[in-house]
Amino acid sequence: MVSANVKQQVHELVDHLPDDATWDDVMYQIAVRRSIEIGLRESEAGQGVDTATLRKEFGLAE
């Protein structure tokens, strides 16, 4: 969903919700979208943590 501005993006998000969507559904979708965008910006800026480091921190085998 690539759009020129936030207003258009919100329109597109709402258009993809079911007709019986609640305000909670709308807010959830906005929160997920925002989290993904923040994560992508951080990753592009080299601020992420690689998988090997996370696995080590959580004691998971590679």
C-alpha positions in Angstrom: 0.0 0.0 0.0 2.2 2.9 -1.3 0.5 6.3 -1.2 1.5 9.9 -1.4 0.3 10.9 2.1 -1.0 9.6 5.4 -4.6 10.6 4.7 -4.7 8.5 1.5 -3.0 5.6 3.3 -5.7 5.7 6.0 -8.4 5.7 3.4 -6.9 2.6 1.8 -6.5 0.9 5.2 -10.2 1.5 6.0 -11.3 0.4 2.6 -9.7 -3.0 3.2 -11.4 -3.6 6.6 -14.6 -5.6 6.7 -17.9 -3.8 6.9 -18.4 -4.8 10.5 -15.0 -3.5 11.7 -14.9 -1.8 15.1 -12.8 1.2 16.2 -10.5 -1.3 17.9 -10.0 -2.9 14.5 -9.1 0.4 13.0 -6.7 1.3 15.8 -5.0 -2.1 15.7 -4.4 -1.8 11.9 -3.0 1.7 12.3 -0.7 0.6 15.2 0.6 -2.4 13.2 1.2 -0.2 10.1 3.1 2.3 12.2 5.2 -0.4 13.9 6.2 -1.8 10.6 7.1 1.6 9.2 9.2 2.4 12.2 11.0 -1.0 12.0 11.7 -0.5 8.3 13.2 3.0 8.9 15.4 1.7 11.7 16.6 -1.2 9.6 17.4 1.1 6.7 19.4 3.3 9.1 21.3 0.3 10.3 19.8 0.4 13.8 18.5 -3.2 13.8 19.9 -6.2 15.6 20.9 -9.2 13.5 19.2 -12.6 14.0 22.4 -14.3 15.4 22.6 -11.7 18.2 19.0 -12.1 19.1 19.3 -15.8 19.2 22.3 -15.6 21.4 20.6 -13.1 23.8 17.6 -15.5 24.1 19.7 -18.6 24.5 18.4 -20.1 21.2 20.5 -22.6 19.2 21.5 -21.5 15.7 
